[in-house]
Amino acid sequence: MPTIVKLTISLIVILVAAAGYALQAHLGQVGPKYAVLFLGAFMVIAMWLFPEVSRKEIRK
């Protein structure tokens, strides 16, 4: 995956996680706001840490 695509997806995930955290904090939910924050960070780190799966054709 190109770096610019990863950066764009990372930015979108971070913004959505921040909005979810703010919404849960506004509603007074303690546990779910930390879950949203953790899952957002986990998704971004996992996308950068683990390589993209690529399949190689097997020639017979």
PQR file with spaces between the fields and no chain letter, atoms N, CA, C, O and H, PARSE charges and radii, in Angstrom:
ATOM       1  N    MET     1       0.856   -1.161    0.000 -0.4000 1.5000
ATOM       2  CA   MET     1       0.000    0.000    0.000 -0.0000 2.0000
ATOM       3  C    MET     1       0.910    1.234    0.000  0.5500 1.7000
ATOM       4  O    MET     1       1.859    1.302    0.781 -0.5500 1.4000
ATOM       5  N    PRO     2       0.632    2.186   -0.851 -0.5600 1.5000
ATOM       6  CA   PRO     2       1.464    3.395   -0.882  0.2800 2.0000
ATOM       7  C    PRO     2       1.405    4.164    0.445  0.5500 1.7000
ATOM       8  O    PRO     2       0.408    4.124    1.167 -0.5500 1.4000
ATOM       9  N    THR     3       2.485    4.850    0.733 -0.4000 1.5000
ATOM      10  CA   THR     3       2.594    5.574    2.000 -0.0000 2.0000
ATOM      11  C    THR     3       1.535    6.657    2.138  0.5500 1.7000
ATOM      12  O    THR     3       1.003    6.859    3.229 -0.5500 1.4000
ATOM      13  H    THR     3       3.294    4.882    0.147  0.4000 1.0000
ATOM      14  N    ILE     4       1.223    7.348    1.066 -0.4000 1.5000
ATOM      15  CA   ILE     4       0.228    8.428    1.144 -0.0000 2.0000
ATOM      16  C    ILE     4      -1.149    7.866    1.498  0.5500 1.7000
ATOM      17  O    ILE     4      -1.925    8.515    2.199 -0.5500 1.4000
ATOM      18  H    ILE     4       1.655    7.183    0.180  0.4000 1.0000
ATOM      19  N    VAL     5      -1.448    6.670    1.019 -0.4000 1.5000
ATOM      20  CA   VAL     5      -2.729    6.035    1.346 -0.0000 2.0000
ATOM      21  C    VAL     5      -2.753    5.648    2.823  0.5500 1.7000
ATOM      22  O    VAL     5      -3.757    5.846    3.508 -0.5500 1.4000
ATOM      23  H    VAL     5      -0.818    6.142    0.450  0.4000 1.0000
ATOM      24  N    LYS     6      -1.632    5.092    3.312 -0.4000 1.5000
ATOM      25  CA   LYS     6      -1.554    4.741    4.731 -0.0000 2.0000
ATOM      26  C    LYS     6      -1.688    5.978    5.613  0.5500 1.7000
ATOM      27  O    LYS     6      -2.371    5.946    6.636 -0.5500 1.4000
ATOM      28  H    LYS     6      -0.817    4.931    2.756  0.4000 1.0000
ATOM      29  N    LEU     7      -1.039    7.060    5.215 -0.4000 1.5000
ATOM      30  CA   LEU     7      -1.139    8.298    5.997 -0.0000 2.0000
ATOM      31  C    LEU     7      -2.570    8.826    6.018  0.5500 1.7000
ATOM      32  O    LEU     7      -3.058    9.271    7.057 -0.5500 1.4000
ATOM      33  H    LEU     7      -0.485    7.086    4.383  0.4000 1.0000
ATOM      34  N    THR     8      -3.234    8.777    4.877 -0.4000 1.5000
ATOM      35  CA   THR     8      -4.615    9.253    4.793 -0.0000 2.0000
ATOM      36  C    THR     8      -5.546    8.402    5.657  0.5500 1.7000
ATOM      37  O    THR     8      -6.375    8.934    6.396 -0.5500 1.4000
ATOM      38  H    THR     8      -2.838    8.416    4.033  0.4000 1.0000
ATOM      39  N    ILE     9      -5.405    7.087    5.562 -0.4000 1.5000
ATOM      40  CA   ILE     9      -6.242    6.200    6.369 -0.0000 2.0000
ATOM      41  C    ILE     9      -5.946    6.392    7.851  0.5500 1.7000
ATOM      42  O    ILE     9      -6.863    6.387    8.672 -0.5500 1.4000
ATOM      43  H    ILE     9      -4.732    6.655    4.962  0.4000 1.0000
ATOM      44  N    SER    10      -4.667    6.561    8.198 -0.4000 1.5000
ATOM      45  CA   SER    10      -4.290    6.785    9.598 -0.0000 2.0000
ATOM      46  C    SER    10      -4.925    8.061   10.133  0.5500 1.7000
ATOM      47  O    SER    10      -5.441    8.080   11.251 -0.5500 1.4000
ATOM      48  H    SER    10      -3.923    6.565    7.530  0.4000 1.0000
ATOM      49  N    LEU    11      -4.889    9.120    9.344 -0.4000 1.5000
ATOM      50  CA   LEU    11      -5.481   10.388    9.765 -0.0000 2.0000
ATOM      51  C    LEU    11      -6.988   10.252    9.969  0.5500 1.7000
ATOM      52  O    LEU    11      -7.537   10.766   10.943 -0.5500 1.4000
ATOM      53  H    LEU    11      -4.470    9.105    8.437  0.4000 1.0000
ATOM      54  N    ILE    12      -7.651    9.562    9.052 -0.4000 1.5000
ATOM      55  CA   ILE    12      -9.098    9.367    9.174 -0.0000 2.0000
ATOM      56  C    ILE    12      -9.433    8.559   10.421  0.5500 1.7000
ATOM      57  O    ILE    12     -10.367    8.897   11.149 -0.5500 1.4000
ATOM      58  H    ILE    12      -7.205    9.145    8.260  0.4000 1.0000
ATOM      59  N    VAL    13      -8.672    7.488   10.671 -0.4000 1.5000
ATOM      60  CA   VAL    13      -8.926    6.647   11.846 -0.0000 2.0000
ATOM      61  C    VAL    13      -8.694    7.433   13.128  0.5500 1.7000
ATOM      62  O    VAL    13      -9.472    7.317   14.074 -0.5500 1.4000
ATOM      63  H    VAL    13      -7.914    7.213   10.080  0.4000 1.0000
ATOM      64  N    ILE    14      -7.634    8.231   13.168 -0.4000 1.5000
ATOM      65  CA   ILE    14      -7.346    9.039   14.355 -0.0000 2.0000
ATOM      66  C    ILE    14      -8.452   10.064   14.601  0.5500 1.7000
ATOM      67  O    ILE    14      -8.865   10.269   15.743 -0.5500 1.4000
ATOM      68  H    ILE    14      -7.002    8.326   12.399  0.4000 1.0000
ATOM      69  N    LEU    15      -8.931   10.705   13.541 -0.4000 1.5000
ATOM      70  CA   LEU    15     -10.002   11.691   13.697 -0.0000 2.0000
ATOM      71  C    LEU    15     -11.304   11.040   14.171  0.5500 1.7000
ATOM      72  O    LEU    15     -11.995   11.586   15.031 -0.5500 1.4000
ATOM      73  H    LEU    15      -8.596   10.538   12.613  0.4000 1.0000
ATOM      74  N    VAL    16     -11.635    9.886   13.615 -0.4000 1.5000
ATOM      75  CA   VAL    16     -12.862    9.196   14.024 -0.0000 2.0000
ATOM      76  C    VAL    16     -12.746    8.705   15.467  0.5500 1.7000
ATOM      77  O    VAL    16     -13.711    8.782   16.227 -0.5500 1.4000
ATOM      78  H    VAL    16     -11.073    9.443   12.916  0.4000 1.0000
ATOM      79  N    ALA    17     -11.570    8.200   15.847 -0.4000 1.5000
ATOM      80  CA   ALA    17     -11.373    7.751   17.229 -0.0000 2.0000
ATOM      81  C    ALA    17     -11.460    8.928   18.199  0.5500 1.7000
ATOM      82  O    ALA    17     -12.023    8.794   19.286 -0.5500 1.4000
ATOM      83  H    ALA    17     -10.786    8.137   15.229  0.4000 1.0000
ATOM      84  N    ALA    18     -10.913   10.069   17.816 -0.4000 1.5000
ATOM      85  CA   ALA    18     -10.994   11.254   18.678 -0.0000 2.0000
ATOM      86  C    ALA    18     -12.440   11.726   18.814  0.5500 1.7000
ATOM      87  O    ALA    18     -12.870   12.115   19.899 -0.5500 1.4000
ATOM      88  H    ALA    18     -10.456   10.177   16.933  0.4000 1.0000
ATOM      89  N    ALA    19     -13.191   11.690   17.705 -0.4000 1.5000
ATOM      90  CA   ALA    19     -14.596   12.081   17.763 -0.0000 2.0000
ATOM      91  C    ALA    19     -15.402   11.100   18.617  0.5500 1.7000
ATOM      92  O    ALA    19     -16.267   11.512   19.389 -0.5500 1.4000
ATOM      93  H    ALA    19     -12.841   11.374   16.823  0.4000 1.0000
ATOM      94  N    GLY    20     -15.119    9.810   18.480 -0.4000 1.5000
ATOM      95  CA   GLY    20     -15.794    8.810   19.307 -0.0000 2.0000
ATOM      96  C    GLY    20     -15.463    8.967   20.777  0.5500 1.7000
ATOM      97  O    GLY    20     -16.329    8.804   21.638 -0.5500 1.4000
ATOM      98  H    GLY    20     -14.415    9.475   17.853  0.4000 1.0000
ATOM      99  N    TYR    21     -14.210    9.282   21.064 -0.4000 1.5000
ATOM     100  CA   TYR    21     -13.796    9.516   22.448 -0.0000 2.0000
ATOM     101  C    TYR    21     -14.527   10.730   23.027  0.5500 1.7000
ATOM     102  O    TYR    21     -15.019   10.687   24.154 -0.5500 1.4000
ATOM     103  H    TYR    21     -13.507    9.414   20.365  0.4000 1.0000
ATOM     104  N    ALA    22     -14.591   11.809   22.246 -0.4000 1.5000
ATOM     105  CA   ALA    22     -15.270   13.020   22.708 -0.0000 2.0000
ATOM     106  C    ALA    22     -16.762   12.764   22.928  0.5500 1.7000
ATOM     107  O    ALA    22     -17.341   13.248   23.901 -0.5500 1.4000
ATOM     108  H    ALA    22     -14.191   11.844   21.330  0.4000 1.0000
ATOM     109  N    LEU    23     -17.376   12.009   22.031 -0.4000 1.5000
ATOM     110  CA   LEU    23     -18.799   11.698   22.176 -0.0000 2.0000
ATOM     111  C    LEU    23     -19.052   10.869   23.431  0.5500 1.7000
ATOM     112  O    LEU    23     -19.971   11.158   24.197 -0.5500 1.4000
ATOM     113  H    LEU    23     -16.906   11.616   21.242  0.4000 1.0000
ATOM     114  N    GLN    24     -18.239    9.843   23.639 -0.4000 1.5000
ATOM     115  CA   GLN    24     -18.422    9.002   24.821 -0.0000 2.0000
ATOM     116  C    GLN    24     -18.152    9.785   26.105  0.5500 1.7000
ATOM     117  O    GLN    24     -18.821    9.564   27.115 -0.5500 1.4000
ATOM     118  H    GLN    24     -17.492    9.608   23.018  0.4000 1.0000
ATOM     119  N    ALA    25     -17.186   10.692   26.075 -0.4000 1.5000
ATOM     120  CA   ALA    25     -16.906   11.521   27.249 -0.0000 2.0000
ATOM     121  C    ALA    25     -18.078   12.466   27.522  0.5500 1.7000
ATOM     122  O    ALA    25     -18.438   12.700   28.676 -0.5500 1.4000
ATOM     123  H    ALA    25     -16.643   10.872   25.255  0.4000 1.0000
ATOM     124  N    HIS    26     -18.667   13.005   26.458 -0.4000 1.5000
ATOM     125  CA   HIS    26     -19.815   13.898   26.604 -0.0000 2.0000
ATOM     126  C    HIS    26     -21.016   13.154   27.195  0.5500 1.7000
ATOM     127  O    HIS    26     -21.782   13.716   27.978 -0.5500 1.4000
ATOM     128  H    HIS    26     -18.375   12.815   25.521  0.4000 1.0000
ATOM     129  N    LEU    27     -21.167   11.891   26.813 -0.4000 1.5000
ATOM     130  CA   LEU    27     -22.272   11.087   27.327 -0.0000 2.0000
ATOM     131  C    LEU    27     -22.005   10.558   28.733  0.5500 1.7000
ATOM     132  O    LEU    27     -22.905   10.014   29.372 -0.5500 1.4000
ATOM     133  H    LEU    27     -20.544   11.435   26.177  0.4000 1.0000
ATOM     134  N    GLY    28     -20.781   10.714   29.213 -0.4000 1.5000
ATOM     135  CA   GLY    28     -20.444   10.265   30.559 -0.0000 2.0000
ATOM     136  C    GLY    28     -20.030    8.807   30.645  0.5500 1.7000
ATOM     137  O    GLY    28     -19.994    8.236   31.735 -0.5500 1.4000
ATOM     138  H    GLY    28     -20.049   11.156   28.694  0.4000 1.0000
ATOM     139  N    GLN    29     -19.725    8.211   29.531 -0.4000 1.5000
ATOM     140  CA   GLN    29     -19.308    6.809   29.496 -0.0000 2.0000
ATOM     141  C    GLN    29     -17.795    6.730   29.712  0.5500 1.7000
ATOM     142  O    GLN    29     -17.026    7.298   28.937 -0.5500 1.4000
ATOM     143  H    GLN    29     -19.755    8.674   28.646  0.4000 1.0000
ATOM     144  N    VAL    30     -17.373    6.035   30.753 -0.4000 1.5000
ATOM     145  CA   VAL    30     -15.946    5.967   31.058 -0.0000 2.0000
ATOM     146  C    VAL    30     -15.272    4.819   30.306  0.5500 1.7000
ATOM     147  O    VAL    30     -14.267    5.032   29.628 -0.5500 1.4000
ATOM     148  H    VAL    30     -17.997    5.574   31.383  0.4000 1.0000
ATOM     149  N    GLY    31     -15.806    3.622   30.417 -0.4000 1.5000
ATOM     150  CA   GLY    31     -15.202    2.453   29.780 -0.0000 2.0000
ATOM     151  C    GLY    31     -15.171    2.533   28.266  0.5500 1.7000
ATOM     152  O    GLY    31     -14.116    2.329   27.666 -0.5500 1.4000
ATOM     153  H    GLY    31     -16.623    3.449   30.968  0.4000 1.0000
ATOM     154  N    PRO    32     -16.306    2.828   27.629 -0.5600 1.5000
ATOM     155  CA   PRO    32     -16.315    2.873   26.169  0.2800 2.0000
ATOM     156  C    PRO    32     -15.395    3.936   25.574  0.5500 1.7000
ATOM     157  O    PRO    32     -14.854    3.736   24.487 -0.5500 1.4000
ATOM     158  N    LYS    33     -15.207    5.059   26.264 -0.4000 1.5000
ATOM     159  CA   LYS    33     -14.334    6.086   25.683 -0.0000 2.0000
ATOM     160  C    LYS    33     -12.888    5.603   25.627  0.5500 1.7000
ATOM     161  O    LYS    33     -12.163    5.920   24.684 -0.5500 1.4000
ATOM     162  H    LYS    33     -15.646    5.222   27.147  0.4000 1.0000
ATOM     163  N    TYR    34     -12.463    4.831   26.641 -0.4000 1.5000
ATOM     164  CA   TYR    34     -11.107    4.285   26.603 -0.0000 2.0000
ATOM     165  C    TYR    34     -10.993    3.158   25.582  0.5500 1.7000
ATOM     166  O    TYR    34      -9.939    2.976   24.973 -0.5500 1.4000
ATOM     167  H    TYR    34     -13.052    4.573   27.407  0.4000 1.0000
ATOM     168  N    ALA    35     -12.059    2.409   25.393 -0.4000 1.5000
ATOM     169  CA   ALA    35     -12.062    1.350   24.383 -0.0000 2.0000
ATOM     170  C    ALA    35     -11.925    1.943   22.983  0.5500 1.7000
ATOM     171  O    ALA    35     -11.179    1.419   22.156 -0.5500 1.4000
ATOM     172  H    ALA    35     -12.916    2.556   25.888  0.4000 1.0000
ATOM     173  N    VAL    36     -12.642    3.031   22.717 -0.4000 1.5000
ATOM     174  CA   VAL    36     -12.555    3.696   21.418 -0.0000 2.0000
ATOM     175  C    VAL    36     -11.146    4.224   21.196  0.5500 1.7000
ATOM     176  O    VAL    36     -10.596    4.082   20.103 -0.5500 1.4000
ATOM     177  H    VAL    36     -13.248    3.456   23.389  0.4000 1.0000
ATOM     178  N    LEU    37     -10.562    4.824   22.208 -0.4000 1.5000
ATOM     179  CA   LEU    37      -9.208    5.362   22.109 -0.0000 2.0000
ATOM     180  C    LEU    37      -8.196    4.245   21.855  0.5500 1.7000
ATOM     181  O    LEU    37      -7.320    4.380   21.001 -0.5500 1.4000
ATOM     182  H    LEU    37     -11.009    4.940   23.096  0.4000 1.0000
ATOM     183  N    PHE    38      -8.317    3.147   22.595 -0.4000 1.5000
ATOM     184  CA   PHE    38      -7.395    2.020   22.426 -0.0000 2.0000
ATOM     185  C    PHE    38      -7.536    1.390   21.045  0.5500 1.7000
ATOM     186  O    PHE    38      -6.531    1.114   20.389 -0.5500 1.4000
ATOM     187  H    PHE    38      -9.028    3.037   23.289  0.4000 1.0000
ATOM     188  N    LEU    39      -8.769    1.159   20.593 -0.4000 1.5000
ATOM     189  CA   LEU    39      -8.971    0.515   19.301 -0.0000 2.0000
ATOM     190  C    LEU    39      -8.481    1.384   18.144  0.5500 1.7000
ATOM     191  O    LEU    39      -7.933    0.867   17.170 -0.5500 1.4000
ATOM     192  H    LEU    39      -9.585    1.383   21.126  0.4000 1.0000
ATOM     193  N    GLY    40      -8.673    2.687   18.243 -0.4000 1.5000
ATOM     194  CA   GLY    40      -8.162    3.586   17.207 -0.0000 2.0000
ATOM     195  C    GLY    40      -6.648    3.526   17.115  0.5500 1.7000
ATOM     196  O    GLY    40      -6.089    3.417   16.024 -0.5500 1.4000
ATOM     197  H    GLY    40      -9.118    3.107   19.034  0.4000 1.0000
ATOM     198  N    ALA    41      -5.984    3.599   18.261 -0.4000 1.5000
ATOM     199  CA   ALA    41      -4.520    3.519   18.275 -0.0000 2.0000
ATOM     200  C    ALA    41      -4.045    2.152   17.794  0.5500 1.7000
ATOM     201  O    ALA    41      -3.065    2.057   17.056 -0.5500 1.4000
ATOM     202  H    ALA    41      -6.437    3.688   19.147  0.4000 1.0000
ATOM     203  N    PHE    42      -4.739    1.094   18.212 -0.4000 1.5000
ATOM     204  CA   PHE    42      -4.363   -0.257   17.799 -0.0000 2.0000
ATOM     205  C    PHE    42      -4.473   -0.423   16.287  0.5500 1.7000
ATOM     206  O    PHE    42      -3.598   -1.031   15.670 -0.5500 1.4000
ATOM     207  H    PHE    42      -5.535    1.171   18.812  0.4000 1.0000
ATOM     208  N    MET    43      -5.532    0.105   15.682 -0.4000 1.5000
ATOM     209  CA   MET    43      -5.711   -0.024   14.239 -0.0000 2.0000
ATOM     210  C    MET    43      -4.606    0.684   13.468  0.5500 1.7000
ATOM     211  O    MET    43      -4.099    0.155   12.479 -0.5500 1.4000
ATOM     212  H    MET    43      -6.243    0.599   16.183  0.4000 1.0000
ATOM     213  N    VAL    44      -4.233    1.876   13.916 -0.4000 1.5000
ATOM     214  CA   VAL    44      -3.182    2.621   13.222 -0.0000 2.0000
ATOM     215  C    VAL    44      -1.836    1.908   13.365  0.5500 1.7000
ATOM     216  O    VAL    44      -1.105    1.759   12.386 -0.5500 1.4000
ATOM     217  H    VAL    44      -4.645    2.305   14.720  0.4000 1.0000
ATOM     218  N    ILE    45      -1.514    1.475   14.569 -0.4000 1.5000
ATOM     219  CA   ILE    45      -0.237    0.788   14.790 -0.0000 2.0000
ATOM     220  C    ILE    45      -0.182   -0.519   14.005  0.5500 1.7000
ATOM     221  O    ILE    45       0.844   -0.839   13.405 -0.5500 1.4000
ATOM     222  H    ILE    45      -2.108    1.596   15.364  0.4000 1.0000
ATOM     223  N    ALA    46      -1.273   -1.271   14.004 -0.4000 1.5000
ATOM     224  CA   ALA    46      -1.298   -2.549   13.286 -0.0000 2.0000
ATOM     225  C    ALA    46      -1.140   -2.350   11.784  0.5500 1.7000
ATOM     226  O    ALA    46      -0.491   -3.158   11.120 -0.5500 1.4000
ATOM     227  H    ALA    46      -2.107   -1.011   14.491  0.4000 1.0000
ATOM     228  N    MET    47      -1.721   -1.293   11.245 -0.4000 1.5000
ATOM     229  CA   MET    47      -1.610   -1.052    9.812 -0.0000 2.0000
ATOM     230  C    MET    47      -0.162   -0.764    9.416  0.5500 1.7000
ATOM     231  O    MET    47       0.283   -1.197    8.354 -0.5500 1.4000
ATOM     232  H    MET    47      -2.248   -0.637   11.784  0.4000 1.0000
ATOM     233  N    TRP    48       0.569   -0.045   10.251 -0.4000 1.5000
ATOM     234  CA   TRP    48       1.954    0.285    9.944 -0.0000 2.0000
ATOM     235  C    TRP    48       2.910   -0.841   10.307  0.5500 1.7000
ATOM     236  O    TRP    48       3.963   -0.981    9.684 -0.5500 1.4000
ATOM     237  H    TRP    48       0.207    0.307   11.114  0.4000 1.0000
ATOM     238  N    LEU    49       2.562   -1.643   11.300 -0.4000 1.5000
ATOM     239  CA   LEU    49       3.474   -2.671   11.792 -0.0000 2.0000
ATOM     240  C    LEU    49       3.461   -3.934   10.936  0.5500 1.7000
ATOM     241  O    LEU    49       4.519   -4.470   10.605 -0.5500 1.4000
ATOM     242  H    LEU    49       1.707   -1.529   11.806  0.4000 1.0000
ATOM     243  N    PHE    50       2.279   -4.408   10.578 -0.4000 1.5000
ATOM     244  CA   PHE    50       2.173   -5.662    9.845 -0.0000 2.0000
ATOM     245  C    PHE    50       2.166   -5.404    8.343  0.5500 1.7000
ATOM     246  O    PHE    50       1.483   -4.496    7.870 -0.5500 1.4000
ATOM     247  H    PHE    50       1.419   -3.972   10.847  0.4000 1.0000
ATOM     248  N    PRO    51       2.926   -6.202    7.593 -0.5600 1.5000
ATOM     249  CA   PRO    51       2.993   -5.980    6.142  0.2800 2.0000
ATOM     250  C    PRO    51       1.710   -6.415    5.442  0.5500 1.7000
ATOM     251  O    PRO    51       0.925   -7.212    5.955 -0.5500 1.4000
ATOM     252  N    GLU    52       1.538   -5.862    4.262 -0.4000 1.5000
ATOM     253  CA   GLU    52       0.375   -6.217    3.457 -0.0000 2.0000
ATOM     254  C    GLU    52       0.588   -7.612    2.863  0.5500 1.7000
ATOM     255  O    GLU    52       1.698   -7.951    2.453 -0.5500 1.4000
ATOM     256  H    GLU    52       2.176   -5.215    3.845  0.4000 1.0000
ATOM     257  N    VAL    53      -0.446   -8.396    2.818 -0.4000 1.5000
ATOM     258  CA   VAL    53      -0.345   -9.751    2.278 -0.0000 2.0000
ATOM     259  C    VAL    53      -0.289   -9.677    0.761  0.5500 1.7000
ATOM     260  O    VAL    53      -1.127   -9.035    0.127 -0.5500 1.4000
ATOM     261  H    VAL    53      -1.348   -8.121    3.151  0.4000 1.0000
ATOM     262  N    SER    54       0.702  -10.335    0.192 -0.4000 1.5000
ATOM     263  CA   SER    54       0.786  -10.398   -1.269 -0.0000 2.0000
ATOM     264  C    SER    54       0.945  -11.858   -1.669  0.5500 1.7000
ATOM     265  O    SER    54       1.719  -12.606   -1.072 -0.5500 1.4000
ATOM     266  H    SER    54       1.382  -10.856    0.707  0.4000 1.0000
ATOM     267  N    ARG    55       0.212  -12.234   -2.669 -0.4000 1.5000
ATOM     268  CA   ARG    55       0.244  -13.621   -3.133 -0.0000 2.0000
ATOM     269  C    ARG    55       1.124  -13.713   -4.372  0.5500 1.7000
ATOM     270  O    ARG    55       1.064  -12.876   -5.273 -0.5500 1.4000
ATOM     271  H    ARG    55      -0.417  -11.627   -3.155  0.4000 1.0000
ATOM     272  N    LYS    56       1.927  -14.740   -4.385 -0.4000 1.5000
ATOM     273  CA   LYS    56       2.771  -14.992   -5.551 -0.0000 2.0000
ATOM     274  C    LYS    56       2.171  -16.159   -6.325  0.5500 1.7000
ATOM     275  O    LYS    56       1.727  -17.149   -5.745 -0.5500 1.4000
ATOM     276  H    LYS    56       1.976  -15.421   -3.654  0.4000 1.0000
ATOM     277  N    GLU    57       2.168  -16.019   -7.637 -0.4000 1.5000
ATOM     278  CA   GLU    57       1.638  -17.096   -8.459 -0.0000 2.0000
ATOM     279  C    GLU    57       2.633  -18.243   -8.494  0.5500 1.7000
ATOM     280  O    GLU    57       3.844  -18.037   -8.581 -0.5500 1.4000
ATOM     281  H    GLU    57       2.528  -15.213   -8.108  0.4000 1.0000
ATOM     282  N    ILE    58       2.105  -19.443   -8.426 -0.4000 1.5000
ATOM     283  CA   ILE    58       2.945  -20.634   -8.502 -0.0000 2.0000
ATOM     284  C    ILE    58       2.892  -21.147   -9.935  0.5500 1.7000
ATOM     285  O    ILE    58       1.836  -21.527  -10.441 -0.5500 1.4000
ATOM     286  H    ILE    58       1.121  -19.610   -8.355  0.4000 1.0000
ATOM     287  N    ARG    59       4.047  -21.149  -10.569 -0.4000 1.5000
ATOM     288  CA   ARG    59       4.106  -21.647  -11.949 -0.0000 2.0000
ATOM     289  C    ARG    59       4.376  -23.141  -11.933  0.5500 1.7000
ATOM     290  O    ARG    59       5.245  -23.629  -11.210 -0.5500 1.4000
ATOM     291  H    ARG    59       4.905  -20.841  -10.158  0.4000 1.0000
ATOM     292  N    LYS    60       3.613  -23.855  -12.746 -0.4000 1.5000
ATOM     293  CA   LYS    60       3.773  -25.316  -12.801 -0.0000 2.0000
ATOM     294  C    LYS    60       4.495  -25.717  -14.055  0.5500 1.7000
ATOM     295  O    LYS    60       4.725  -26.905  -14.282 -0.5500 1.4000
ATOM     296  H    LYS    60       2.907  -23.459  -13.334  0.4000 1.0000
